[in-house]
């Protein structure tokens, strides 16, 4: 594991075996591209992210295209909690946005997520930040994620995506 302090000492960039990752596979990909925000601050989050990598690699309906280094950053909203670890992943998927959301919610449960309070501690948080150029604004699902541009925990990892260069 490699740690690098960013200019702002509140943030640390962490590189592990699978963060960052770029798929060497250029096979025929499913038809949709989704950028997922990944976060957590309970327990060994880095290890959990590594397990998430393998979980996604084995999952049908998603193909992990890319991940970026993990960012350690202070919490927002509810401040009386441990720092968060955040990253983003690019997935190719044949799922619709609603199917992908259900898959991500199920994945959170598999990794022990319990919703106790808004912006509270969590083992794993998975958010659809973007899904192709789709815009959805329903009670259950908002794409793009409504707060993505207000969160360093999203903006900093997004800067490391290879597909954006």
Secondary structure as UniProt FT lines:
FT   STRAND          2..5
FT   TURN            9..10
FT   STRAND          12..15
FT   STRAND          21..22
FT   STRAND          32..40
FT   HELIX           45..58
FT   TURN            60..61
FT   STRAND          62..67
FT   STRAND          70..73
FT   STRAND          84..93
FT   HELIX           97..110
FT   TURN            111..112
FT   TURN            118..119
FT   STRAND          125..131
FT   TURN            132..133
FT   STRAND          136..137
FT   STRAND          142..143
FT   TURN            146..147
FT   HELIX           148..150
FT   HELIX           152..158
FT   TURN            159..160
FT   HELIX           162..164
//
